[in-house]
Amino acid sequence: MAWFALYTKSKMEKKVSERLKAKGIVCYCPLIKKQKQWSDRKKWIEEPVFRSYVFVNIDYSTQNVIVRQTIGVVNFVYWLHQPAIISDDEISLIRSFLAEHSEVEALSKTLQIGDVITLDSGAMMGQEAEVVAFKNKNEVKLLIKSLGFELVAKINK
């Protein structure tokens, strides 16, 4: 059993996750709550953190056909002509990051794009991340290399 990333049709992440769970497949669709404004009201909704991606924990040799046949699944995400395997640690870090509401702080005092930093507090404490951009003066985009995704964290420079 290993974690794999699935590419889904646009805006089908939650539906794919529900369908996979109904088939008995262990899956994870990271969601965040956001408040949306309509012309007549405001509403809290859950949006996927990673657009068009869902993670599944399967035995690839026996369950990949079941997963591929699920409505809304486009394909597995491939890396070097093999389905990309996501480590348990990275899935745990994503879960912890989303469950944590405190700010993430970096050890480095002056950060620059391209710096590799070690986080000294929060859910991702002790982990290394690459600074890829600054959103504003107190938010930095950190790259999780094996997934190819960025997470935005509040920091104290």
QUIRANOR-V313872 format. One record per residue. SS is DSSP state (H for helix, E for strand, - for the rest). Layout:
# QUIRANOR-V313872
ss
SS
SS
This chain:
# QUIRANOR-V313872
ss
-
E
E
E
E
E
E
E
-
-
-
-
H
H
H
H
H
H
H
H
H
H
-
-
-
E
E
E
-
-
E
E
E
E
E
E
E
-
-
-
-
E
E
E
E
E
E
E
-
-
-
-
E
E
E
E
E
E
-
H
H
H
H
H
H
H
H
H
-
-
-
-
E
E
E
E
-
E
E
-
-
E
E
-
E
E
-
H
H
H
H
H
H
H
H
H
H
H
H
-
-
-
-
-
-
E
-
-
-
-
-
-
-
-
-
E
E
E
E
-
-
-
-
-
-
-
-
E
E
E
E
E
E
E
E
E
-
-
E
E
E
E
E
E
-
-
-
-
E
E
E
E
E
E
-
-
-
